[in-house]
Amino acid sequence: YLSSLKSVGPKLVPFFKTVAIYFVLFIPVERPSLFAMLIKCLPIVSLVVFVLLHGMSLGDEYAFSRRILTGLLFSCLGDALLVWPHYFLHGMAAFGVAQIMYTAAFGFKPLNASLGATLYLLCAM
């Protein structure tokens, strides 16, 4: 565990820095802008770079990484859309796709689609 932390930890420094930048430059929601979107998306972009630095290919051995990467891209899209209030539903849809990709990546099996749909409907009420 400690040896993997030593090898992975430094690669996460950009993520921690971008999170700090986000909180230091916190932009109120009343002022949506492209700059606000960029600042909000920087931490996710740094995680995308982190995943890409670990290698990527179309082989089966990278299925987990591809799903995580797809989830991160949809999370970034969701963050970008939520900067503007009138894109709220679009942003939530992007986050929904991201959650599906994360679930697929971590392999929750057996997948119980009917239970999931029931819980989703109950939460949507």
C-alpha positions in Angstrom: 0.0 0.0 0.0 2.7 2.5 1.0 4.8 1.7 -2.1 1.9 2.3 -4.4 1.1 5.6 -2.6 4.7 6.7 -3.2 4.5 6.0 -6.9 0.9 7.3 -7.5 1.0 10.2 -5.0 3.2 12.6 -6.9 1.1 12.1 -10.1 -1.9 13.4 -8.1 -0.2 16.7 -7.2 -1.8 18.5 -10.2 -5.2 17.4 -9.0 -4.7 18.8 -5.5 -3.3 22.0 -6.9 -6.3 22.5 -9.2 -8.7 21.8 -6.3 -6.8 24.5 -4.3 -7.1 26.9 -7.3 -10.8 26.2 -7.5 -11.4 27.1 -3.9 -9.0 30.2 -3.9 -10.6 31.6 -7.1 -14.1 30.6 -6.1 -16.5 32.3 -8.5 -20.0 33.0 -7.4 -22.8 31.2 -9.3 -24.3 34.6 -10.1 -21.5 35.2 -12.6 -21.3 32.3 -15.0 -18.6 32.6 -17.6 -16.1 30.5 -19.6 -13.5 31.3 -17.0 -15.7 30.0 -14.3 -16.3 26.9 -16.3 -12.6 26.4 -16.8 -11.8 26.8 -13.1 -14.6 24.4 -12.2 -13.4 21.8 -14.7 -9.7 21.9 -13.9 -9.7 19.3 -11.2 -11.5 16.8 -13.4 -9.2 17.6 -16.3 -6.2 16.8 -14.1 -7.7 13.5 -13.2 -8.3 12.7 -16.9 -4.6 13.4 -17.5 -3.8 11.2 -14.5 -5.7 8.3 -16.0 -4.1 8.9 -19.5 -0.6 8.9 -17.9 -1.3 5.4 -16.6 -1.7 4.2 -20.2 -4.6 3.5 -22.4 -5.4 1.1 -25.2 -8.4 -0.7 -26.7 -7.3 -4.0 -25.1 -9.4 -5.8 -22.5 -6.8 -5.1 -19.8 -7.7 -1.4 -20.0 -11.5 -1.7 -19.9 -11.5 -0.4 -16.3 -9.4 2.7 -17.3 -11.6 3.4 -20.3 -14.7 3.4 -18.2 -13.2 5.6 -15.6 -12.0 8.0 -18.3 -15.4 8.1 -19.9 -17.0 8.7 -16.4 -14.5 11.6 -15.8 -15.3 13.1 -19.2 -19.0 13.1 -18.5 -18.3 14.5 -15.0 -16.4 17.3 -16.6 -19.2 17.9 -19.1 -21.7 18.0 -16.2 -19.5 20.5 -14.2 -19.2 22.7 -17.3 -23.0 22.7 -17.9 -23.8 23.4 -14.3 -22.1 26.8 -14.5 -25.1 28.0 -16.4 -28.4 27.4 -14.5 -30.5 26.9 -17.7 -28.4 23.8 -18.5 -29.1 22.2 -15.1 -30.9 19.2 -16.5 -28.3 18.6 -19.2 -25.6 18.7 -16.5 -27.5 16.2 -14.3 -27.9 13.9 -17.3 -24.1 14.1 -17.9 -23.5 13.2 -14.2 -26.0 10.3 -14.6 -24.0 8.9 -17.5 -20.8 9.3 -15.5 -22.3 7.4 -12.6 -23.3 4.5 -14.9 -19.7 4.4 -16.2 -18.2 4.4 -12.7 -20.6 1.6 -11.8 -19.6 -0.4 -14.9 -15.9 0.2 -14.1 -16.1 -1.1 -10.6 -18.2 -4.1 -11.8 -21.1 -4.2 -9.4 -22.3 -7.7 -10.2 -24.8 -9.2 -10.5 -26.4 -6.1 -11.8 -30.0 -5.9 -10.7 -31.5 -3.5 -13.3 -35.1 -3.8 -12.0 -34.1 -2.9 -8.5 -32.0 0.0 -9.9 -34.9 1.3 -11.9 -37.3 1.0 -9.0 -34.9 2.9 -6.7 -34.4 5.6 -9.4 -38.1 6.1 -9.8 -38.6 6.3 -6.0 -35.8 9.0 -5.8 -37.3 10.9 -8.8 -40.6 11.4 -7.0 
